[in-house]
Amino acid sequence: MRRFILLLAVALAGCPQGIRGVDPSEEVSDGGPEGEPGDGGSGDDGDGGPAAGCPEEPCNTGQFCDVPKGICVDACVAPAAACDRTCALCPDGATATGCDGGRCIATGCAPGASPCAGVCARCPGEGGVLQTGCAGDECIAARCADNQVFCGRTCCALADSSPAASPPGASEPLDVAITRDGSPILLTTGAAGLVVVHVADGGIALDVGVRGTAHVAPDPDGRALVGWFDAAAGKVGWSAEADGGFQAHEISAGAVQASPPVLADGADGKVRAAWVEGPDSAHFSLRFLSDLVAGGAPETVENPVAGYPHLAVDAGGRAHVAYGGSGGTVRYAVRSDGAWNPVTAASTGTAAGIALAPDGTPVVLVGDSGPVLYRWNGTRFEGRRPALASYSWLGELRADRWGRLHFLGQYPTSDDTYRRNRLDLVQIGSADGSRTLLSTSYRRTGSSRSYLGSAALALDEDGRPVVAALSAYHSSSGTTTVYLHLIR
């Protein structure tokens, strides 16, 4: 027995080291391609030992990390490029590439695409697109043909959908809203009070059941919510569409003067409302409801104020309000953590609208001898006056997800400032511009004449403008016909 043990010990002592036990955690090369020296594999490269498991473990000098495979290589193979000692996958369709740190970016693209944020983004190719640009990683229209406007990423020609006499009893549009499926809802006044028209349903008109001025917004199911002020009754309230009619809800009573609540819904499905009320226009108080349907006690944003509010809701559910302040100023307030912090947006002018840029930055539209846009820079509002006409009337401000701003402007005629004869859609983006949507030839004297009434603007989910407007025609016989124009 002693002799056997001695012989076994001698035999083991003379065996090559490769016969010893192997740690299961160690990788064993089978002599295949990955074990060949100098090929960047996990075997011995003949220059200081293995270099595996990149990028956690650095590669040897002159090598690059193939991140998907987790190995070091001597050269990157297309469609990857060497960027910061990494084989970075380059964007599809790139005709020229460069590096942004360890990322391969497109600097040139095949026809029909453009490098945007390092990728090849397909550009709109419609005939009305004269120039393109980038908005993040999207290629969008930057300039349109003279007869077209910006419609989301591209350009389009808006058309008046066969103007016809407005629905029976409807005399003037007060507001227009767009449902989630892109259907317009028109709010008008009529002989019997407020009227809601679902344009997509063949012009079905529904009496709201109250009189006064109002605003409209859709609920998640496409039904109309109407905020109103009944001056005769001194009541501020709202009405919800249900079962072919409307159910009225009172918010406050006893207001001698007030504005109808403006409505804005958020991503959480709640509808916010803002309005002013008081014993007279010199003692307005700005009021707010964070959930119109749930109700509750209204909050006071600021008191006193001097002008009607405009409302927007950001992606986080915060409400932003622009309104007329005391002393002829334009004020702005945001509701954050249940509190309001009003600041002055403009020292002069009239608040005409508010919108939020894609990053949530508030922009306030002010009428001050023409349109002026005030944008929040992080500490205060900075004004910019576009090189546009001095419109006598400005509509609500709308923003699309590409950062363009949209609003309506109307001109008076040269001989009668109380009659408007031109309606423009103004679009502010990489290039400011406007396009006349409607025009009439109003004359103070003559046997017949026509002029424009009020108008409203909305954007559908694709960023396409939808405009509702009225024109009136006075015939030589003394009759008046009001025409509804739906331009989209």
Summary of the structure (lengths in Angstrom):
residues: 488
radius of gyration: 33.3
end to end distance: 102.8
largest distance: 135.8
contacts: 1570
relative contact order: 0.08
helix: 6%
strand: 50%
